[in-house]
Structure formats: structure tokens, C-alpha cells
Amino acid sequence: MSRRPSRAPRPSRGGPTASPSSPAAAPDKPATPPPSKSGRRAPAEPRASGLGRMGASEVWLYGRHPIEAALANPERTVRRLLATPDAADSIPAGLLSQRGIRPETVARAELDAFLPSGAVHQGLALRVDALPALDPDDVVALAPEGKPAVVIALDQVTDPHNVGAVLRSAAAFGALAVVVQDRHSPDETGVLAKAASGALERVPLVRVANLARALDRFRDSGFWTAGLAADARHTVAGAKLPDRVVLILGSEGQGMRRLTREHCDHLVRLPMVAGAIESLNVSNAAAVALYAVTHASLEAAENDIHS
């Protein structure tokens, strides 16, 4: 299949951001502006009563893994850290010192009251700015020259737990990014970040207005596109996909939309026992497909490390 000439990739956006030195007196705006505006909708999560108003691009993260990952991410602007007395010392002192931030002690009932019902917060909540927005050109710029590269694209997957779990698998198997359609995907919220268990800070979640056009942009840059479909002739491994590929997964039940399917160079399926089950959860399917595509290069890299 012929390919159009690739455009020169743009440099990735962003850089280190500063944090307010005194959380209790944190200004409405960070000491230095964030690298770029995300343009995302305000998070649809309960607001804190008496804990300060949030800006439209701010969100509360909760749980130890998401918070430690956010503090370690230089592209994440942090504003306030709340902790129950028994959790105040659980965050590594080095991360707090690097950020110049101190936990504000609050009662557990106070965290329970304003975080989502049933949130497993482990006594910790961190108010942050949304991450800088990236686009397909930025992802292409991240691809290592002459090495395999995998991107995940989700076609109208709306459950934040599923998107978070896909991000976690993407981090585990070295995917460059997870691409979603802006109008039919969950916002960057504490629920999504908790499901991702820190992977939201390591794998870009790229929002695009038109998924078909985004796939065309990746194809222009030398990537092939492979959509998972139950009726595909070849399995992911049997299709012998190229080293640079965008794996596309549709929503549960609906699958990929017609236009998305038409933008696939390959249709592939997961090998499953006939009649055992109709389909896998989208996040489980993403993990299996990523392993099938990346296991050879990952095993080679491990052998190099231990040789």
C-alpha cells in the first residue's frame, strides 16, 4: 500500500511547571502558566465544600498511585494536596520537596463528602490543572526513529474505568498514546486517573475532533491502521502487522463505526475459544492486542538488559 510523504513532526509541547510554594495560600493561577490550554470541559465531579473553588480546567485526583505519578510529572501543574492525619506521611518527602508543596490535614469525612461516592482515596486528594493538550502530530514526534511504535485509538468508548484501564495497559506495553474522540469519551477526572493507576501521567490521552481524520494523519506519517473486529479473517498475531501501527477498538456492543472501519488498513480479531464468550471487555481486549503486537520487541529489549 503506497504512502503519502510524511510531514515533519512538530516538537512535543510542554515543559516543567511550577507549583505554589504555600498550598494554604495558593493563588487562583499557578506561579507559571501551564504549557498549553487543554480546552476540555470542566470535570463532572462533586466540588469541595469549603475547600476552595476550582477553575474550569482543574480536577481533583485521589489515591496514592495517581497522586504520586502526578507529583512526579513535570508537565502537571499542582495546586493543593489534602491528606488525612494517617495518610499525611505516605507521600515520599522527595516528591513534596521537589514540588514545594505541603499536605493540608483534613478529616477523612471531609474527603468522603466531596469526592465521588465510594472513591477509594486512601486519605489523599490533589488538586491539579488538566494536562496540556496534544494532537496526532505530537504523538508522531514521540515515535522513536527506526523502532516499532504502537498507538491505541478508541472509537466512542465512554466509560472512564475502561479508558483508564486501557491507559494502564498502554503504559505496561509501551504504547505511545491513547487517542479518543473528544465528544464521545470521558473527561480527565479523578475516576479515570484512579482507574489508570498513574498511567494518565505517563501515556498521553489525545483528544481529537474527528477520529477518521486523525487516523489519516497517522497513515500520512507511516503508520498502518488495524481495527479489531469479531468478523475479521486474521488474528492480531496472524496478520503480521507492520512495526508502526494504530490499534483501533470500538465501544462494547457497537464496535467500530462504519467510517472508522473504512479507515482501517487491516481488520484483525483476537483468537478465542469458539462459543465460549461473545466478546471481551474493551480494556481486556486492548491488553491482549497490545501484547500480541509488542511482545517480540519487548522480549528483545529485556534480553538486551539481562545479557
C-alpha positions in Angstrom: 0.0 0.0 0.0 1.5 3.3 -1.1 2.1 6.0 1.5 2.0 9.8 1.1 5.1 11.8 2.1 5.3 12.4 5.8 5.2 15.8 7.2 8.0 16.9 9.5 6.8 16.2 13.1 6.4 19.1 15.4 8.3 19.2 18.7 6.3 17.9 21.7 4.6 20.6 23.8 5.1 21.5 27.4 7.8 21.6 29.9 8.3 21.7 33.7 5.7 23.7 35.6 6.0 25.4 38.9 3.8 24.7 41.9 2.6 27.2 44.5 5.1 27.2 47.4 2.3 27.5 50.0 -0.8 25.4 49.5 -2.8 27.1 52.1 -2.4 30.4 50.3 -2.4 29.0 46.8 -3.3 31.7 44.2 -6.1 31.2 41.7 -3.4 30.9 39.0 -0.1 28.9 39.1 3.1 30.8 39.5 4.0 29.9 35.9 1.3 29.3 33.2 0.7 25.7 32.1 2.4 24.7 28.8 -0.8 24.8 26.9 -4.6 25.1 27.4 -6.4 21.7 27.2 -9.7 23.2 26.1 -11.5 20.3 27.9 -14.8 20.5 29.6 -15.0 21.0 33.4 -14.9 17.7 35.3 -18.3 16.4 36.2 -17.3 15.5 39.8 -18.6 16.9 43.1 -17.0 20.2 44.2 -15.4 20.6 47.5 -17.4 22.5 50.1 -15.3 25.0 51.9 -12.1 23.7 50.2 -11.9 26.3 47.5 -13.4 26.8 44.1 -11.8 25.2 41.1 -11.2 26.6 37.7 -12.7 25.0 34.6 -9.6 23.1 33.7 -8.8 21.8 37.2 -9.6 18.5 38.7 -9.2 16.6 42.0 -7.1 13.4 41.8 -7.3 10.9 44.6 -5.5 7.8 45.7 -1.8 7.3 46.3 -0.7 6.0 42.9 -2.3 8.7 40.8 -1.1 11.4 43.1 2.5 10.2 43.3 2.5 10.0 39.5 1.1 13.5 39.1 3.6 15.0 41.5 6.4 13.3 39.5 5.1 14.5 36.2 6.8 17.9 35.3 4.0 18.7 32.9 1.4 18.6 35.6 0.7 21.8 37.5 -0.3 21.0 41.1 -2.2 23.4 43.4 -3.3 21.8 46.7 -2.7 18.5 48.5 -5.1 17.4 51.1 -4.4 14.4 53.4 -5.9 12.8 56.4 -3.7 12.6 59.5 -2.8 9.0 59.0 -2.0 9.5 55.3 0.0 12.7 55.5 3.3 10.9 55.7 2.6 8.4 52.9 3.8 10.6 50.0 7.6 10.5 49.5 9.2 13.6 51.0 11.4 14.0 47.9 8.3 14.5 45.7 6.9 17.0 48.1 10.2 18.9 48.3 10.6 18.9 44.6 7.2 20.4 44.2 7.5 22.8 47.1 4.1 21.7 48.4 2.9 20.6 51.9 -0.1 18.5 52.7 -3.1 20.2 54.3 -4.5 18.0 57.0 -8.3 17.3 56.8 -10.7 14.8 58.3 -11.5 11.6 56.4 -15.2 12.5 56.5 -14.4 15.8 54.7 -12.7 13.9 51.8 -15.6 11.4 51.7 -18.1 14.2 51.4 -16.8 15.9 48.3 -15.1 13.1 46.3 -17.2 10.8 44.2 -19.3 8.3 46.2 -17.3 5.2 47.1 -14.0 6.8 45.9 -11.0 4.8 47.3 -9.0 7.9 48.1 -6.6 6.4 50.7 -6.8 9.6 52.6 -5.3 11.7 49.8 -6.6 14.3 47.3 -4.6 16.5 44.9 -6.0 19.5 43.0 -4.3 19.8 39.6 -4.6 21.5 36.3 -5.6 19.4 33.3 -2.7 18.1 31.3 -1.5 20.0 28.2 -3.5 19.0 25.1 -1.6 17.1 22.4 -2.6 16.1 18.8 -1.6 13.4 16.4 1.4 15.4 15.2 2.8 15.5 18.7 2.4 11.7 19.0 4.2 11.1 15.7 7.1 13.2 17.1 7.3 10.8 20.1 7.8 7.8 17.8 11.5 6.5 18.0 13.3 6.6 14.7 13.5 3.1 13.1 11.9 1.3 16.0 8.4 -0.2 16.5 5.7 2.2 17.6 2.1 1.4 18.7 -0.8 3.8 19.3 -4.2 2.9 20.7 -7.4 4.6 19.3 -10.7 4.2 21.0 -13.9 4.7 18.9 -16.5 6.2 21.3 -15.5 4.3 24.4 -17.3 6.3 27.1 -16.7 4.5 30.4 -13.9 6.3 32.4 -13.0 3.0 34.1 -12.4 1.3 30.7 -10.4 4.3 29.3 -8.3 4.3 32.5 -7.6 0.6 32.3 -6.6 1.0 28.6 -4.1 3.7 29.6 -2.7 1.3 32.2 -2.2 -1.4 29.6 -0.8 1.1 27.1 1.8 2.1 29.7 2.7 -1.5 30.5 3.3 -2.4 26.8 4.9 0.8 25.8 2.2 2.4 23.6 2.9 6.0 22.5 -0.6 7.3 23.3 -4.3 6.6 23.6 -6.4 8.6 21.1 -10.1 9.3 21.8 -12.8 11.3 20.1 -13.4 14.4 22.2 -17.2 14.4 22.0 -17.7 10.7 22.9 -15.2 10.0 25.6 -14.9 10.7 29.3 -13.2 13.8 30.7 -10.0 13.8 32.6 -11.3 13.2 36.1 -10.2 11.5 39.3 -12.3 8.4 38.4 -10.3 8.0 35.1 -7.0 8.7 36.8 -7.7 6.2 39.6 -8.5 3.5 37.1 -5.3 4.3 35.2 -3.3 3.9 38.4 -0.7 6.6 37.4 -0.7 5.8 33.7 -2.5 9.0 32.8 0.7 10.8 33.7 2.9 8.5 31.5 0.8 7.9 28.4 -0.7 10.9 26.6 -4.5 10.8 26.3 -5.0 12.6 23.0 -8.4 14.1 22.1 -9.4 14.7 18.5 -12.5 16.2 17.0 -12.6 13.7 14.1 -11.2 10.2 14.6 -11.2 9.4 10.9 -9.0 12.4 10.1 -6.7 11.6 12.9 -6.2 8.1 11.5 -5.4 9.6 8.1 -2.8 11.8 9.8 -1.1 8.7 11.3 -1.2 7.0 7.9 0.4 10.0 6.3 3.2 9.6 8.8 4.0 6.0 8.0 1.6 4.2 10.5 -0.8 1.5 9.4 -4.2 1.2 11.0 -5.7 -2.1 12.3 -9.2 -2.3 13.7 -10.4 -5.1 16.0 -13.5 -6.7 14.6 -15.0 -10.0 15.5 -15.6 -10.9 11.9 -12.0 -10.3 10.8 -10.3 -13.1 8.9 -6.9 -12.8 10.6 -5.9 -12.7 14.2 -3.8 -9.9 15.5 -0.7 -12.1 15.5 -1.6 -13.8 12.3 -1.9 -10.6 10.4 1.8 -9.9 10.8 1.2 -6.2 11.3 3.9 -3.6 10.4 6.1 -2.2 13.1 4.2 1.1 13.2 0.5 0.6 13.8 -2.5 2.2 15.3 -4.7 -0.4 17.0 -8.4 0.7 17.0 -11.0 -0.6 19.3 -14.7 0.2 19.2 -17.2 0.5 22.0 -18.7 -2.6 23.6 -21.7 -3.8 21.8 -21.5 -1.3 18.9 -17.9 -1.9 17.9 -16.2 0.4 15.4 -18.4 2.8 13.5 -18.6 2.3 9.7 -16.5 5.4 8.9 -13.8 4.3 11.3 -13.8 0.8 9.9 -13.4 2.2 6.4 -10.2 3.9 7.5 -8.5 0.7 8.6 -5.8 -0.9 6.5 -6.4 -4.2 8.3 -9.2 -5.8 10.2 -8.0 -8.2 12.9 -9.5 -10.3 15.7 -8.5 -11.9 18.9 -8.2 -15.7 19.0 -10.8 -17.0 21.3 -12.4 -20.4 22.1 -15.4 -20.8 19.8 -18.7 -20.3 21.6 -17.0 -19.7 25.0 -17.9 -16.0 25.1 -19.1 -13.4 22.6 -16.6 -10.7 23.3 -14.1 -9.3 25.8 -14.4 -6.1 27.8 -12.7 -3.4 25.7 -9.9 -2.8 28.2 -9.1 -6.6 28.3 -9.2 -6.7 24.5 -6.7 -3.8 24.4 -4.3 -5.6 26.7 -4.4 -8.8 24.7 -4.0 -7.0 21.4 -1.1 -4.9 22.7 0.7 -8.0 23.9 0.2 -9.7 20.6 1.7 -6.7 18.8 4.5 -5.8 21.1 5.7 -9.0 22.8 8.5 -9.7 20.4 10.1 -6.2 20.7 9.6 -6.2 24.5 11.2 -9.6 24.9 14.1 -8.5 22.7 14.6 -5.4 24.9 14.5 -7.5 28.1 17.1 -9.8 26.7 19.4 -6.8 25.9 19.0 -5.6 29.5 19.9 -9.0 31.0 22.6 -10.0 28.6 
